[in-house]
Amino acid sequence: MLGKQNKSVIISGSLAYDLIMDFPGLFKDYILPDQIHNLSVSFYTEKLRQGDGGTAGNIAYNLSLLGVKPTILGVAGLDFLPYRDRLKSYGVNTSKIKIVSGAKTATAHIITDKADNQIAAFYPGPLPTNYANQVAASLVNPDLVIVSPDDKNRMLSYVDAYRLKGIKYIFDPGQAVIAFSKTELRRALSGAKLLIGNDYEISLISRVLGGVSILNKLLPAVIITKGRQGSEIIIAKKKIKIGAAVSKNDVDPTGAGDAYRAGLIKGLLLGYDIEICARLGSVAAVYAVEKHGTQSHRYTSNNFERRYLATYQEKIKI
């Protein structure tokens, strides 16, 4: 792990167990455009792996590798306890996670084809009422807050509470974006300092709201992640392309986006320019790609800094 950093970072999002399967073919060969209205497919997978995951858990794990001790806001079932203990062993503050007895923790079923395309089904776990309002209202002057994919109503409760407290946040709707209406998206973005998502998610948000120009008016900055194509920052209509770090072997893309967010957050905490923050995100992401699962990779500060130097031809201190 890297050097410790005494900053208050709040992560809300899903806490889940991942069931990850590898499909040896390509989805596009089996999903016919003229039969979308009558879709019924089944994919035979070669491997099945179970691991700890969820957006909040993954971001927190990656931040712990970067020397940050974040606090997680989230809800889980009683079967979450071994996962909770593992996060605590990395220095993650789990005291605000609500454990619901008699319920199961969220579960993600993820199938990845050989082109790294993914199909996922997600069970959100227990959905207690008023948890988000209460726990968000209890926060005192956090240095950085990110609202990541979770139950939509819980996400909206977080952003409402943050706006009331004057806390600016990163909004990261992820797979949950399809659940938001136009009004709800405007509500969620109105207090955000940054929107992040992959190219599909940002395109969908832009289309729902009426174009990228609307995002420019609502937000100081937008970051679009594009996998092997790197990422793109949009600030005041200006687009800045960030090259991806090159992986030694593409083993599993699951969790790479969450690792990217952790690298980005680390850079923001250090006060770096947003371009450098995005590059830190890319380097953090490539470590996740090179290992199966979302929380099995490791690195030292020297390794991370050397890889950043090799990728972007500039030195960095983290």
C-alpha atoms as one frame of an Amber mdcrd trajectory, in Angstrom:
protein
   0.000   0.000   0.000   1.012   3.599  -0.582   1.546   6.347   1.936  -1.420
   7.244   4.129  -3.400  10.376   3.447  -5.580  12.009   6.087  -8.470  13.120
   3.929 -12.179  12.485   4.451 -13.481  10.645   1.388 -17.091   9.427   1.302
 -18.124   6.728  -1.154 -21.744   5.725  -1.618 -22.683   2.910  -3.948 -23.416
  -0.763  -4.168 -21.824  -3.467  -2.052 -22.143  -6.748  -3.852 -20.878 -10.202
  -4.524 -19.814 -10.671  -8.149 -20.450 -13.828 -10.147 -18.201 -13.369 -13.186
 -18.428 -15.612 -16.242 -16.349 -15.717 -19.443 -18.041 -16.295 -22.809 -15.568
 -17.551 -25.447 -17.466 -15.992 -28.363 -18.855 -12.581 -29.304 -22.277 -11.347
 -28.201 -22.787  -9.621 -31.554 -22.810 -12.999 -33.314 -25.861 -14.085 -31.326
 -27.844 -10.882 -30.829 -29.582 -10.125 -34.134 -30.626  -6.479 -34.659 -33.838
  -7.442 -36.459 -34.853  -9.739 -33.582 -34.337  -7.373 -30.638 -38.115  -7.256
 -30.123 -38.087 -11.026 -29.598 -34.837 -11.447 -27.673 -34.154 -14.768 -25.964
 -30.501 -15.770 -25.637 -28.460 -18.107 -23.490 -24.666 -18.067 -23.368 -22.545
 -21.073 -22.454 -19.670 -19.821 -20.319 -16.295 -21.444 -19.708 -15.448 -20.048
 -16.268 -17.278 -18.933 -13.146 -15.646 -16.887 -10.402 -17.171 -15.349  -7.298
 -15.625 -12.338  -5.654 -16.268  -9.273  -3.537 -17.438  -6.300  -5.554 -19.969
  -3.536  -5.924 -19.040  -0.002  -6.929 -18.504   1.327  -3.393 -16.479  -1.696
  -2.326 -14.316  -1.617  -5.451 -13.577   2.112  -5.275 -12.805   1.845  -1.564
 -10.448  -1.077  -2.104  -8.558   0.762  -4.836  -8.328   3.898  -2.706  -6.844
   1.836   0.114  -4.095   0.747  -2.288  -3.473   4.435  -2.970  -3.073   5.230
   0.718  -6.549   6.713   1.259  -8.882   5.459   4.001 -12.392   6.132   2.677
 -15.737   5.797   4.418 -18.415   3.718   2.702 -22.115   4.542   2.779 -24.171
   1.544   1.748 -26.538  -1.246   2.667 -25.897  -4.988   2.755 -27.314  -8.243
   4.066 -26.078 -10.333   6.968 -23.942 -12.400   4.553 -21.793  -9.278   4.026
 -19.870  -9.669   7.301 -16.796 -11.525   5.893 -16.529  -8.918   3.114 -16.856
  -6.115   5.675 -14.033  -7.575   7.757 -11.770  -7.749   4.708 -12.432  -4.086
   3.844 -11.686  -3.111   7.449  -8.357  -4.934   7.222  -7.397  -2.512   4.411
  -8.255   0.508   6.535 -11.664   1.209   4.997 -14.177   2.747   7.414 -17.246
   0.467   7.324 -18.985   1.870  10.406 -21.724   3.603   8.417 -22.704   0.547
   6.363 -26.177  -0.631   7.351 -26.469  -4.410   7.772 -30.017  -5.697   7.294
 -30.645  -9.026   8.994 -32.755 -11.534   7.094 -31.675 -10.054   3.744 -29.124
 -10.988   1.099 -26.335  -8.684  -0.051 -26.603  -7.383  -3.605 -25.344  -9.737
  -6.305 -24.057  -8.989  -9.810 -24.064 -11.635 -12.543 -21.598 -10.520 -15.223
 -20.848 -12.237 -18.550 -17.855 -10.993 -20.560 -17.236 -11.946 -24.213 -13.818
 -12.155 -25.848 -14.030  -8.524 -27.013 -14.541  -7.410 -23.384 -18.205  -6.542
 -23.966 -20.336  -7.284 -20.928 -23.912  -8.244 -20.113 -24.900  -7.927 -16.462
 -27.890  -8.602 -14.255 -27.950  -6.956 -10.844 -29.956  -7.731  -7.704 -29.758
  -4.537  -5.561 -30.022  -6.154  -2.134 -32.065  -4.724   0.763 -33.690  -1.322
   0.274 -34.401   0.208   3.694 -36.115   3.587   3.676 -34.553   6.832   4.889
 -31.062   5.341   5.426 -29.427   7.612   2.841 -30.961  10.812   4.223 -29.927
  10.019   7.768 -26.366   8.922   7.080 -25.615  11.705   4.578 -26.956  14.314
   6.993 -24.498  13.069   9.639 -21.394  13.879   7.557 -19.171  16.767   8.627
 -17.108  18.626   6.004 -15.873  15.723   3.846 -13.001  16.530   1.493 -14.480
  14.571  -1.408 -17.748  12.727  -2.041 -18.712  10.391  -4.869 -22.213   9.059
  -5.542 -21.786   5.796  -7.453 -24.317   3.277  -8.838 -26.810   1.969  -6.294
 -30.563   1.889  -5.899 -31.822   4.970  -7.765 -33.926   6.320  -4.921 -31.018
   5.954  -2.514 -28.756   7.832  -4.955 -31.283  10.661  -5.207 -31.540  10.819
  -1.419 -27.766  11.188  -1.173 -27.600  14.040  -3.682 -30.555  15.826  -2.074
 -28.864  15.646   1.333 -25.555  16.850  -0.100 -27.169  19.830  -1.793 -28.812
  20.849   1.481 -25.427  20.699   3.220 -23.650  22.508   0.384 -21.444  19.498
  -0.392 -20.313  19.220  -4.009 -19.974  15.642  -5.264 -18.866  13.499  -8.160
 -21.896  11.914  -9.819 -21.226   8.451 -11.234 -24.555   6.853 -12.262 -23.035
   3.881 -14.101 -25.406   1.041 -14.912 -28.154   2.730 -12.900 -28.420   5.553
 -15.456 -31.241   3.859 -17.359 -33.483   4.143 -14.281 -33.317   7.956 -14.170
 -35.890  10.199 -15.807 -34.936  13.537 -17.368 -36.145  15.384 -14.272 -34.242
  13.046 -11.950 -31.030  13.423 -13.956 -31.256  17.214 -13.735 -31.882  16.887
 -10.019 -28.851  14.630  -9.569 -26.531  16.814 -11.657 -27.574  20.142 -10.177
 -25.216  19.801  -7.193 -22.404  17.862  -8.890 -18.933  19.202  -9.603 -18.108
  16.364 -11.983 -19.962  13.726 -13.995 -18.171  10.516 -14.920 -19.339   7.585
 -17.014 -18.416   5.452 -19.988 -19.214   6.568 -23.521 -22.556   4.711 -23.601
 -23.688   6.172 -20.261 -22.712   9.757 -21.140 -24.315   9.431 -24.586 -27.535
   8.231 -22.975 -27.526  11.097 -20.451 -26.840  13.609 -23.239 -29.697  12.235
 -25.319 -32.155  12.302 -22.419 -31.208  15.871 -21.464 -31.075  17.190 -25.022
 -27.397  17.204 -25.959 -23.849  17.603 -24.698 -24.326  21.368 -24.603 -26.765
  20.883 -21.711 -24.102  18.984 -19.778 -21.681  21.860 -20.361 -24.193  24.232
 -18.795 -25.003  22.003 -15.832 -21.492  20.841 -14.901 -17.964  22.207 -14.573
 -16.514  19.003 -16.072 -17.458  15.660 -17.621 -15.175  12.619 -17.903 -15.934
   9.886 -20.425 -14.105   6.568 -20.032 -13.547   4.548 -23.205 -11.717   1.393
 -22.189  -8.722   0.704 -24.426  -9.284   4.064 -26.138  -8.515   5.905 -22.916
 -10.752   8.676 -21.638 -11.898  12.171 -22.515 -12.412  15.265 -20.389 -14.945
  17.893 -21.431 -14.521  21.317 -19.825 -16.382  24.346 -21.198 -16.832  22.686
 -24.621 -13.120  21.833 -24.777 -12.302  18.137 -25.201  -9.070  16.739 -23.769
  -8.106  13.199 -24.757  -6.258  11.022 -22.239  -4.440   7.969 -23.539  -4.986
   4.637 -21.819  -2.242   2.873 -19.918  -1.266  -0.261 -21.803  -2.003  -3.529
 -20.047   0.483  -6.396 -20.025  -2.383  -8.843 -20.502  -6.125  -8.198 -20.730
  -7.415 -10.743 -18.235 -10.668  -9.236 -16.975 -12.081  -5.701 -17.507 -14.535
  -6.030 -14.615 -13.847  -3.347 -12.031 -11.459  -1.313 -14.194 -13.848   1.646
 -14.173 -14.005   1.647 -10.377 -10.203   1.530 -10.201 -10.085   4.496 -12.601
 -12.328   6.464 -10.264 -10.030   5.735  -7.335  -7.001   7.018  -9.255  -8.957
  10.100 -10.282 -10.006  10.759  -6.674  -6.427  10.328  -5.446  -5.285  12.998
  -7.895  -8.054  15.382  -6.880  -7.125  14.965  -3.219  -3.529  15.826  -4.061
  -4.648  18.949  -5.924  -3.398  17.837  -9.333  -4.729  19.206 -12.607  -7.690
  17.184 -13.869  -5.657  15.835 -16.809  -3.123  14.323 -14.409  -5.982  12.984
 -12.276  -7.411  11.202 -15.331  -3.998   9.719 -16.113  -3.737   8.440 -12.559
  -7.137   6.867 -13.132  -5.907   5.119 -16.264  -2.874   3.670 -14.492  -4.992
   2.461 -11.572  -7.443   0.864 -14.018  -4.829  -1.113 -15.902  -3.803  -2.967
 -12.747  -7.404  -4.143 -12.338  -7.586  -5.327 -15.965  -4.574  -7.570 -15.479
  -6.156  -9.695 -12.729  -9.331 -11.732 -12.465 -11.949 -10.115 -10.246 -12.241
  -6.560  -9.018 -10.132  -6.634  -5.850  -7.260  -9.052  -6.469  -4.598  -6.675
  -7.855  -1.807  -5.068  -5.811   0.973  -2.541  -6.370   3.533  -0.447  -4.496
   4.019   3.298  -4.800   7.259   2.751  -6.722   5.577   0.393  -9.174   2.695
   2.809  -9.715   4.957   5.813 -10.247   7.235   3.902 -12.634   4.255   2.762
 -14.656   2.906   6.305 -14.830   6.325   7.514 -16.035   6.537   4.762 -18.672
   3.036   5.540 -19.932   2.992   9.341 -19.950   6.724  10.227 -19.950   6.416
  12.400 -16.860   7.205  11.852 -13.210   4.497  11.824 -10.581   4.433  11.580
  -6.793   1.514   9.973  -5.048
